[in-house]
Amino acid sequence: MKRVRIDFAPPSLARTIHRTGPGAWALAALALALCAAAGAAGWQMHLRQGALDAQLAAVRSHAAPIVVAAPVQPRAPIPEAQAAAVNAAVLQLNTPWQALRDAIGAATPPSIALLTLEPDPRRRSMRITAEAKTSDDMIAYVEQLKRQELFGAVALVRHEISELDPNKPIRFQLDAQWSAP
């Protein structure tokens, strides 16, 4: 038969300590030892950090540079030619090259041969020189460029038939104004 514990005494600290088994006491002792070791290691780290801080302060005090404020010289105005050159370079850098290339590439069919692309960033326009086999191909290409949303206006500037070439292609120039991307 199983042993039955009957205890009518009120719960107390002394009773709990008396009933605690040896395994629980060993676990408590191990936890206490680990806490003491962690505290000692933390104290050693604190002492070492203090020594390193003192060493750093000593090095900084010996190596402190002497800063002498130089008088501020007023800047000379930028020459007009230099300002114009800088502005031209900024215009070139701000030209939407990728968008222009993609829009022209999407609109150019295989029947059109692109010869030159001459951008003018100041006017935000692109001069396109190309060749087509027929005038219908040329007109279709102009219409296709007009449908590109990057270009606001596309105009056929001039065209001519190349008599020296045996295929007699039509060489033409377009002026395409682009809008902000």
Residue pairs with C-beta under 8 A, 6 or more apart in sequence:
9 15
78 86
91 121
91 122
92 121
94 121
95 119
95 121
96 150
96 178
96 181
99 150
99 178
99 181
100 117
100 119
100 126
100 150
100 178
103 145
103 148
103 149
103 150
103 151
103 178
104 114
104 117
104 126
104 128
104 145
104 148
106 148
107 141
107 144
107 145
107 147
107 148
108 114
108 130
108 141
108 144
109 137
109 140
109 141
109 144
111 132
111 133
111 134
111 137
112 130
112 131
112 132
112 137
112 138
112 141
113 130
113 131
113 132
113 169
114 128
114 129
114 130
115 129
115 130
115 131
115 171
116 127
116 128
116 129
117 126
117 127
117 128
117 129
118 126
118 127
118 128
118 129
119 125
119 126
119 127
120 126
120 127
123 177
124 177
124 178
124 179
125 175
125 176
125 177
125 178
126 175
126 176
126 178
127 157
127 173
127 174
127 175
128 145
128 173
128 174
128 175
128 176
129 171
129 172
129 173
130 138
130 141
130 171
130 172
130 173
130 174
131 162
131 169
131 170
131 171
131 172
132 138
132 141
132 169
132 170
132 172
133 167
133 169
133 170
134 170
135 159
135 170
137 170
138 156
138 159
138 170
138 172
142 154
142 156
142 174
145 151
145 154
145 174
145 176
146 153
146 154
150 178
150 179
150 181
151 176
151 177
151 178
151 179
152 177
152 178
152 179
153 176
153 177
154 174
154 175
154 176
154 177
155 174
155 175
155 176
156 172
156 173
156 174
157 172
157 173
157 174
157 175
158 172
158 173
159 170
159 171
159 172
159 173
160 170
160 171
160 172
161 168
161 169
161 170
161 171
162 168
162 169
162 170
162 171
